Amino acid sequence: MNTANLQMEGVLMAVASLCRLLRQKGIADAAEIETALAEAEATLANDSRRPDQISHSNVEAVLFPIRFLREANRRDVPGGQISYTELTTIVGRTHR
């Protein structure tokens, strides 16, 4: 496996945990986190300055981390944490 993929796995799980902490501390609720992530996804998806040569699959790769975090935010359950592989499978099935 590519080392960058392993690093991305660690970063995404860390950010998902930070989002959970924001909710637990009452700093942001799930809806606020969802809105922020949806805005980030829309901004990336609609970037008019992105070169036309970038393939659809590369754009999907750019969007993956945000989709992962949105799904983690939706699926988070108190006392439990869904695994990276479970989340990536859900994102892969949802966004084809």
A tleap script that builds the chain and sets N, CA, C and O, in Angstrom:
source leaprc.protein.ff14SB
mol = sequence {
  NMET ASN THR ALA ASN LEU GLN MET GLU GLY
  VAL LEU MET ALA VAL ALA SER LEU CYS ARG
  LEU LEU ARG GLN LYS GLY ILE ALA ASP ALA
  ALA GLU ILE GLU THR ALA LEU ALA GLU ALA
  GLU ALA THR LEU ALA ASN ASP SER ARG ARG
  PRO ASP GLN ILE SER HIE SER ASN VAL GLU
  ALA VAL LEU PHE PRO ILE ARG PHE LEU ARG
  GLU ALA ASN ARG ARG ASP VAL PRO GLY GLY
  GLN ILE SER TYR THR GLU LEU THR THR ILE
  VAL GLY ARG THR HIE CARG
}
set mol.1.N position { 0.842 -1.178 0.000 }
set mol.1.CA position { 0.000 0.000 0.000 }
set mol.1.C position { 0.890 1.246 0.000 }
set mol.1.O position { 1.956 1.262 0.615 }
set mol.2.N position { 0.442 2.268 -0.687 }
set mol.2.CA position { 1.156 3.533 -0.756 }
set mol.2.C position { 1.205 4.174 0.634 }
set mol.2.O position { 0.197 4.222 1.341 }
set mol.3.N position { 2.381 4.662 1.015 }
set mol.3.CA position { 2.557 5.292 2.328 }
set mol.3.C position { 1.623 6.484 2.509 }
set mol.3.O position { 1.114 6.713 3.606 }
set mol.4.N position { 1.395 7.245 1.436 }
set mol.4.CA position { 0.494 8.399 1.520 }
set mol.4.C position { -0.911 7.960 1.912 }
set mol.4.O position { -1.603 8.677 2.635 }
set mol.5.N position { -1.342 6.788 1.440 }
set mol.5.CA position { -2.662 6.280 1.815 }
set mol.5.C position { -2.728 5.983 3.303 }
set mol.5.O position { -3.744 6.248 3.945 }
set mol.6.N position { -1.664 5.439 3.851 }
set mol.6.CA position { -1.633 5.149 5.280 }
set mol.6.C position { -1.639 6.432 6.097 }
set mol.6.O position { -2.278 6.503 7.147 }
set mol.7.N position { -0.930 7.440 5.618 }
set mol.7.CA position { -0.929 8.729 6.303 }
set mol.7.C position { -2.314 9.353 6.251 }
set mol.7.O position { -2.782 9.914 7.241 }
set mol.8.N position { -2.976 9.258 5.091 }
set mol.8.CA position { -4.330 9.806 4.947 }
set mol.8.C position { -5.280 9.105 5.911 }
set mol.8.O position { -6.140 9.750 6.511 }
set mol.9.N position { -5.133 7.810 6.062 }
set mol.9.CA position { -5.979 7.064 7.005 }
set mol.9.C position { -5.841 7.635 8.410 }
set mol.9.O position { -6.840 7.864 9.092 }
set mol.10.N position { -4.611 7.864 8.838 }
set mol.10.CA position { -4.383 8.409 10.174 }
set mol.10.C position { -4.942 9.813 10.330 }
set mol.10.O position { -5.567 10.119 11.345 }
set mol.11.N position { -4.728 10.655 9.354 }
set mol.11.CA position { -5.224 12.033 9.421 }
set mol.11.C position { -6.755 12.055 9.449 }
set mol.11.O position { -7.349 12.788 10.239 }
set mol.12.N position { -7.385 11.264 8.600 }
set mol.12.CA position { -8.851 11.259 8.563 }
set mol.12.C position { -9.448 10.763 9.877 }
set mol.12.O position { -10.432 11.327 10.355 }
set mol.13.N position { -8.879 9.735 10.456 }
set mol.13.CA position { -9.401 9.245 11.727 }
set mol.13.C position { -9.170 10.271 12.833 }
set mol.13.O position { -10.005 10.416 13.726 }
set mol.14.N position { -8.038 10.986 12.780 }
set mol.14.CA position { -7.772 12.021 13.776 }
set mol.14.C position { -8.781 13.164 13.657 }
set mol.14.O position { -9.305 13.635 14.666 }
set mol.15.N position { -9.052 13.608 12.439 }
set mol.15.CA position { -10.007 14.700 12.240 }
set mol.15.C position { -11.413 14.250 12.630 }
set mol.15.O position { -12.170 15.024 13.217 }
set mol.16.N position { -11.765 13.016 12.314 }
set mol.16.CA position { -13.081 12.501 12.725 }
set mol.16.C position { -13.199 12.508 14.254 }
set mol.16.O position { -14.258 12.832 14.791 }
set mol.17.N position { -12.134 12.159 14.942 }
set mol.17.CA position { -12.145 12.184 16.407 }
set mol.17.C position { -12.256 13.611 16.935 }
set mol.17.O position { -12.933 13.851 17.935 }
set mol.18.N position { -11.600 14.553 16.272 }
set mol.18.CA position { -11.710 15.956 16.677 }
set mol.18.C position { -13.128 16.483 16.465 }
set mol.18.O position { -13.634 17.253 17.282 }
set mol.19.N position { -13.765 16.073 15.381 }
set mol.19.CA position { -15.166 16.473 15.149 }
set mol.19.C position { -16.063 15.919 16.257 }
set mol.19.O position { -16.968 16.604 16.734 }
set mol.20.N position { -15.806 14.686 16.656 }
set mol.20.CA position { -16.581 14.080 17.743 }
set mol.20.C position { -16.365 14.865 19.036 }
set mol.20.O position { -17.312 15.104 19.786 }
set mol.21.N position { -15.122 15.266 19.293 }
set mol.21.CA position { -14.811 16.047 20.486 }
set mol.21.C position { -15.519 17.402 20.449 }
set mol.21.O position { -16.019 17.857 21.477 }
set mol.22.N position { -15.570 18.047 19.296 }
set mol.22.CA position { -16.293 19.318 19.166 }
set mol.22.C position { -17.760 19.149 19.554 }
set mol.22.O position { -18.340 20.012 20.213 }
set mol.23.N position { -18.353 18.030 19.139 }
set mol.23.CA position { -19.759 17.756 19.505 }
set mol.23.C position { -19.883 17.486 20.993 }
set mol.23.O position { -20.780 18.018 21.647 }
set mol.24.N position { -18.992 16.666 21.533 }
set mol.24.CA position { -19.055 16.319 22.956 }
set mol.24.C position { -18.888 17.541 23.846 }
set mol.24.O position { -19.525 17.630 24.895 }
set mol.25.N position { -18.053 18.472 23.449 }
set mol.25.CA position { -17.800 19.688 24.229 }
set mol.25.C position { -18.858 20.763 23.988 }
set mol.25.O position { -18.839 21.810 24.635 }
set mol.26.N position { -19.776 20.508 23.065 }
set mol.26.CA position { -20.831 21.476 22.777 }
set mol.26.C position { -20.362 22.661 21.942 }
set mol.26.O position { -21.041 23.686 21.882 }
set mol.27.N position { -19.216 22.526 21.301 }
set mol.27.CA position { -18.687 23.613 20.476 }
set mol.27.C position { -19.401 23.662 19.128 }
set mol.27.O position { -19.662 24.742 18.597 }
set mol.28.N position { -19.711 22.503 18.582 }
set mol.28.CA position { -20.440 22.408 17.316 }
set mol.28.C position { -21.289 21.148 17.372 }
set mol.28.O position { -20.869 20.127 17.915 }
set mol.29.N position { -22.481 21.229 16.808 }
set mol.29.CA position { -23.295 20.014 16.760 }
set mol.29.C position { -23.110 19.328 15.404 }
set mol.29.O position { -22.462 19.870 14.509 }
set mol.30.N position { -23.682 18.144 15.266 }
set mol.30.CA position { -23.505 17.358 14.047 }
set mol.30.C position { -23.975 18.118 12.811 }
set mol.30.O position { -23.353 18.024 11.753 }
set mol.31.N position { -25.063 18.866 12.936 }
set mol.31.CA position { -25.587 19.624 11.791 }
set mol.31.C position { -24.614 20.719 11.368 }
set mol.31.O position { -24.432 20.958 10.174 }
set mol.32.N position { -23.993 21.381 12.327 }
set mol.32.CA position { -23.032 22.436 11.992 }
set mol.32.C position { -21.788 21.860 11.314 }
set mol.32.O position { -21.259 22.443 10.367 }
set mol.33.N position { -21.339 20.735 11.800 }
set mol.33.CA position { -20.184 20.075 11.184 }
set mol.33.C position { -20.549 19.614 9.779 }
set mol.33.O position { -19.760 19.774 8.848 }
set mol.34.N position { -21.725 19.049 9.624 }
set mol.34.CA position { -22.197 18.615 8.306 }
set mol.34.C position { -22.243 19.789 7.332 }
set mol.34.O position { -21.804 19.661 6.189 }
set mol.35.N position { -22.764 20.918 7.766 }
set mol.35.CA position { -22.855 22.099 6.902 }
set mol.35.C position { -21.467 22.564 6.474 }
set mol.35.O position { -21.249 22.865 5.300 }
set mol.36.N position { -20.537 22.623 7.405 }
set mol.36.CA position { -19.178 23.055 7.082 }
set mol.36.C position { -18.521 22.110 6.082 }
set mol.36.O position { -17.877 22.553 5.131 }
set mol.37.N position { -18.683 20.819 6.297 }
set mol.37.CA position { -18.083 19.841 5.392 }
set mol.37.C position { -18.773 19.855 4.023 }
set mol.37.O position { -18.107 19.715 2.997 }
set mol.38.N position { -20.094 20.020 3.999 }
set mol.38.CA position { -20.819 20.099 2.729 }
set mol.38.C position { -20.362 21.315 1.925 }
set mol.38.O position { -20.211 21.234 0.706 }
set mol.39.N position { -20.143 22.432 2.601 }
set mol.39.CA position { -19.652 23.635 1.923 }
set mol.39.C position { -18.257 23.394 1.350 }
set mol.39.O position { -17.966 23.808 0.227 }
set mol.40.N position { -17.408 22.736 2.107 }
set mol.40.CA position { -16.059 22.430 1.615 }
set mol.40.C position { -16.129 21.511 0.398 }
set mol.40.O position { -15.401 21.716 -0.574 }
set mol.41.N position { -16.991 20.509 0.443 }
set mol.41.CA position { -17.134 19.586 -0.689 }
set mol.41.C position { -17.643 20.320 -1.924 }
set mol.41.O position { -17.127 20.124 -3.024 }
set mol.42.N position { -18.651 21.161 -1.743 }
set mol.42.CA position { -19.208 21.908 -2.879 }
set mol.42.C position { -18.164 22.848 -3.484 }
set mol.42.O position { -18.079 22.981 -4.705 }
set mol.43.N position { -17.382 23.490 -2.643 }
set mol.43.CA position { -16.338 24.395 -3.130 }
set mol.43.C position { -15.320 23.632 -3.965 }
set mol.43.O position { -14.934 24.088 -5.041 }
set mol.44.N position { -14.890 22.492 -3.486 }
set mol.44.CA position { -13.933 21.681 -4.247 }
set mol.44.C position { -14.552 21.125 -5.530 }
set mol.44.O position { -13.918 21.135 -6.585 }
set mol.45.N position { -15.774 20.646 -5.436 }
set mol.45.CA position { -16.427 20.036 -6.599 }
set mol.45.C position { -16.686 21.043 -7.708 }
set mol.45.O position { -16.711 20.679 -8.883 }
set mol.46.N position { -16.876 22.301 -7.346 }
set mol.46.CA position { -17.232 23.328 -8.324 }
set mol.46.C position { -16.103 24.317 -8.581 }
set mol.46.O position { -16.357 25.457 -8.970 }
set mol.47.N position { -14.879 23.902 -8.370 }
set mol.47.CA position { -13.723 24.781 -8.555 }
set mol.47.C position { -13.523 25.071 -10.041 }
set mol.47.O position { -13.004 24.232 -10.776 }
set mol.48.N position { -13.928 26.237 -10.473 }
set mol.48.CA position { -13.854 26.595 -11.901 }
set mol.48.C position { -12.415 26.845 -12.356 }
set mol.48.O position { -12.150 26.899 -13.557 }
set mol.49.N position { -11.512 26.991 -11.441 }
set mol.49.CA position { -10.109 27.241 -11.807 }
set mol.49.C position { -9.297 25.960 -11.908 }
set mol.49.O position { -8.115 25.998 -12.250 }
set mol.50.N position { -9.930 24.814 -11.609 }
set mol.50.CA position { -9.223 23.535 -11.707 }
set mol.50.C position { -8.976 23.241 -13.186 }
set mol.50.O position { -9.888 23.384 -14.000 }
set mol.51.N position { -7.779 22.840 -13.538 }
set mol.51.CA position { -7.487 22.538 -14.951 }
set mol.51.C position { -8.409 21.461 -15.504 }
set mol.51.O position { -8.737 20.495 -14.814 }
set mol.52.N position { -8.821 21.633 -16.751 }
set mol.52.CA position { -9.722 20.672 -17.408 }
set mol.52.C position { -9.085 19.303 -17.589 }
set mol.52.O position { -9.790 18.312 -17.778 }
set mol.53.N position { -7.769 19.237 -17.534 }
set mol.53.CA position { -7.068 17.972 -17.745 }
set mol.53.C position { -7.203 17.004 -16.572 }
set mol.53.O position { -6.892 15.820 -16.705 }
set mol.54.N position { -7.658 17.493 -15.445 }
set mol.54.CA position { -7.802 16.613 -14.283 }
set mol.54.C position { -9.017 15.712 -14.515 }
set mol.54.O position { -10.120 16.184 -14.792 }
set mol.55.N position { -8.788 14.435 -14.398 }
set mol.55.CA position { -9.839 13.459 -14.678 }
set mol.55.C position { -10.914 13.450 -13.592 }
set mol.55.O position { -10.705 13.919 -12.474 }
set mol.56.N position { -12.056 12.905 -13.959 }
set mol.56.CA position { -13.159 12.761 -13.003 }
set mol.56.C position { -12.712 11.934 -11.797 }
set mol.56.O position { -13.057 12.256 -10.660 }
set mol.57.N position { -11.950 10.878 -12.039 }
set mol.57.CA position { -11.513 10.036 -10.917 }
set mol.57.C position { -10.557 10.794 -9.995 }
set mol.57.O position { -10.544 10.545 -8.790 }
set mol.58.N position { -9.765 11.706 -10.537 }
set mol.58.CA position { -8.897 12.516 -9.679 }
set mol.58.C position { -9.703 13.514 -8.858 }
set mol.58.O position { -9.379 13.766 -7.697 }
set mol.59.N position { -10.741 14.080 -9.444 }
set mol.59.CA position { -11.625 14.975 -8.693 }
set mol.59.C position { -12.306 14.188 -7.577 }
set mol.59.O position { -12.421 14.680 -6.455 }
set mol.60.N position { -12.755 12.981 -7.872 }
set mol.60.CA position { -13.363 12.126 -6.852 }
set mol.60.C position { -12.368 11.840 -5.724 }
set mol.60.O position { -12.753 11.775 -4.556 }
set mol.61.N position { -11.096 11.671 -6.072 }
set mol.61.CA position { -10.059 11.436 -5.049 }
set mol.61.C position { -9.904 12.664 -4.150 }
set mol.61.O position { -9.698 12.531 -2.944 }
set mol.62.N position { -10.000 13.844 -4.731 }
set mol.62.CA position { -9.916 15.078 -3.946 }
set mol.62.C position { -11.097 15.174 -2.980 }
set mol.62.O position { -10.942 15.626 -1.846 }
set mol.63.N position { -12.269 14.750 -3.433 }
set mol.63.CA position { -13.482 14.851 -2.618 }
set mol.63.C position { -13.578 13.766 -1.549 }
set mol.63.O position { -14.319 13.920 -0.578 }
set mol.64.N position { -12.841 12.679 -1.716 }
set mol.64.CA position { -12.952 11.544 -0.796 }
set mol.64.C position { -12.776 11.923 0.680 }
set mol.64.O position { -13.605 11.526 1.500 }
set mol.65.N position { -11.726 12.677 1.052 }
set mol.65.CA position { -11.548 12.960 2.486 }
set mol.65.C position { -12.744 13.675 3.109 }
set mol.65.O position { -13.123 13.387 4.245 }
set mol.66.N position { -13.330 14.598 2.372 }
set mol.66.CA position { -14.488 15.323 2.916 }
set mol.66.C position { -15.687 14.390 3.016 }
set mol.66.O position { -16.423 14.423 4.002 }
set mol.67.N position { -15.881 13.569 2.011 }
set mol.67.CA position { -16.990 12.603 2.053 }
set mol.67.C position { -16.812 11.626 3.202 }
set mol.67.O position { -17.782 11.241 3.855 }
set mol.68.N position { -15.577 11.229 3.447 }
set mol.68.CA position { -15.268 10.346 4.570 }
set mol.68.C position { -15.674 11.007 5.889 }
set mol.68.O position { -16.343 10.393 6.721 }
set mol.69.N position { -15.265 12.259 6.068 }
set mol.69.CA position { -15.576 12.967 7.313 }
set mol.69.C position { -17.065 13.219 7.460 }
set mol.69.O position { -17.592 13.159 8.571 }
set mol.70.N position { -17.749 13.498 6.370 }
set mol.70.CA position { -19.207 13.678 6.444 }
set mol.70.C position { -19.879 12.384 6.879 }
set mol.70.O position { -20.795 12.390 7.702 }
set mol.71.N position { -19.416 11.284 6.320 }
set mol.71.CA position { -20.003 9.985 6.688 }
set mol.71.C position { -19.680 9.642 8.137 }
set mol.71.O position { -20.534 9.122 8.856 }
set mol.72.N position { -18.459 9.926 8.571 }
set mol.72.CA position { -18.094 9.678 9.972 }
set mol.72.C position { -18.978 10.506 10.892 }
set mol.72.O position { -19.399 10.026 11.944 }
set mol.73.N position { -19.260 11.732 10.510 }
set mol.73.CA position { -20.120 12.609 11.303 }
set mol.73.C position { -21.544 12.057 11.382 }
set mol.73.O position { -22.189 12.139 12.428 }
set mol.74.N position { -22.029 11.497 10.281 }
set mol.74.CA position { -23.385 10.919 10.252 }
set mol.74.C position { -23.476 9.623 11.050 }
set mol.74.O position { -24.498 9.344 11.677 }
set mol.75.N position { -22.425 8.849 11.026 }
set mol.75.CA position { -22.457 7.501 11.606 }
set mol.75.C position { -21.944 7.437 13.035 }
set mol.75.O position { -22.009 6.381 13.663 }
set mol.76.N position { -21.448 8.516 13.546 }
set mol.76.CA position { -20.853 8.487 14.879 }
set mol.76.C position { -21.903 8.124 15.922 }
set mol.76.O position { -22.992 8.695 15.962 }
set mol.77.N position { -21.550 7.174 16.749 }
set mol.77.CA position { -22.433 6.749 17.830 }
set mol.77.C position { -21.706 6.912 19.156 }
set mol.77.O position { -20.529 6.565 19.256 }
set mol.78.N position { -22.379 7.431 20.175 }
set mol.78.CA position { -21.717 7.587 21.476 }
set mol.78.C position { -21.141 6.264 21.974 }
set mol.78.O position { -21.808 5.230 21.949 }
set mol.79.N position { -19.900 6.319 22.423 }
set mol.79.CA position { -19.265 5.136 22.982 }
set mol.79.C position { -18.665 4.193 21.966 }
set mol.79.O position { -18.002 3.227 22.343 }
set mol.80.N position { -18.876 4.443 20.696 }
set mol.80.CA position { -18.331 3.559 19.680 }
set mol.80.C position { -17.771 4.346 18.523 }
set mol.80.O position { -18.183 5.476 18.261 }
set mol.81.N position { -16.835 3.744 17.839 }
set mol.81.CA position { -16.238 4.405 16.691 }
set mol.81.C position { -16.229 3.432 15.529 }
set mol.81.O position { -15.752 2.304 15.652 }
set mol.82.N position { -16.752 3.871 14.417 }
set mol.82.CA position { -16.762 3.043 13.223 }
set mol.82.C position { -15.348 3.017 12.642 }
set mol.82.O position { -14.635 4.019 12.705 }
set mol.83.N position { -14.946 1.904 12.089 }
set mol.83.CA position { -13.569 1.765 11.606 }
set mol.83.C position { -13.359 2.483 10.268 }
set mol.83.O position { -14.307 2.791 9.546 }
set mol.84.N position { -12.101 2.734 9.972 }
set mol.84.CA position { -11.719 3.374 8.712 }
set mol.84.C position { -12.221 2.558 7.525 }
set mol.84.O position { -12.801 3.108 6.589 }
set mol.85.N position { -11.998 1.251 7.566 }
set mol.85.CA position { -12.399 0.424 6.427 }
set mol.85.C position { -13.915 0.389 6.249 }
set mol.85.O position { -14.410 0.353 5.122 }
set mol.86.N position { -14.647 0.400 7.356 }
set mol.86.CA position { -16.109 0.450 7.244 }
set mol.86.C position { -16.556 1.758 6.588 }
set mol.86.O position { -17.422 1.759 5.713 }
set mol.87.N position { -15.961 2.862 7.017 }
set mol.87.CA position { -16.325 4.162 6.452 }
set mol.87.C position { -15.944 4.266 4.979 }
set mol.87.O position { -16.728 4.769 4.174 }
set mol.88.N position { -14.753 3.800 4.618 }
set mol.88.CA position { -14.352 3.883 3.211 }
set mol.88.C position { -15.254 3.039 2.326 }
set mol.88.O position { -15.542 3.418 1.191 }
set mol.89.N position { -15.696 1.908 2.831 }
set mol.89.CA position { -16.621 1.067 2.074 }
set mol.89.C position { -17.950 1.793 1.855 }
set mol.89.O position { -18.499 1.770 0.753 }
set mol.90.N position { -18.458 2.432 2.894 }
set mol.90.CA position { -19.714 3.187 2.777 }
set mol.90.C position { -19.564 4.318 1.776 }
set mol.90.O position { -20.427 4.503 0.918 }
set mol.91.N position { -18.485 5.073 1.875 }
set mol.91.CA position { -18.258 6.189 0.949 }
set mol.91.C position { -18.134 5.661 -0.484 }
set mol.91.O position { -18.701 6.244 -1.408 }
set mol.92.N position { -17.405 4.574 -0.670 }
set mol.92.CA position { -17.246 3.996 -2.005 }
set mol.92.C position { -18.562 3.543 -2.612 }
set mol.92.O position { -18.783 3.702 -3.813 }
set mol.93.N position { -19.423 2.988 -1.803 }
set mol.93.CA position { -20.734 2.527 -2.312 }
set mol.93.C position { -21.678 3.677 -2.580 }
set mol.93.O position { -22.514 3.604 -3.481 }
set mol.94.N position { -21.548 4.749 -1.795 }
set mol.94.CA position { -22.455 5.887 -1.906 }
set mol.94.C position { -22.101 6.793 -3.075 }
set mol.94.O position { -22.992 7.368 -3.700 }
set mol.95.N position { -20.832 6.927 -3.374 }
set mol.95.CA position { -20.372 7.887 -4.379 }
set mol.95.C position { -19.711 7.160 -5.540 }
set mol.95.O position { -18.485 7.069 -5.607 }
set mol.96.N position { -20.505 6.658 -6.430 }
set mol.96.CA position { -19.966 5.971 -7.617 }
set mol.96.C position { -20.203 6.781 -8.837 }
set mol.96.O position { -19.823 6.371 -9.934 }
savepdb mol mol.pdb
quit
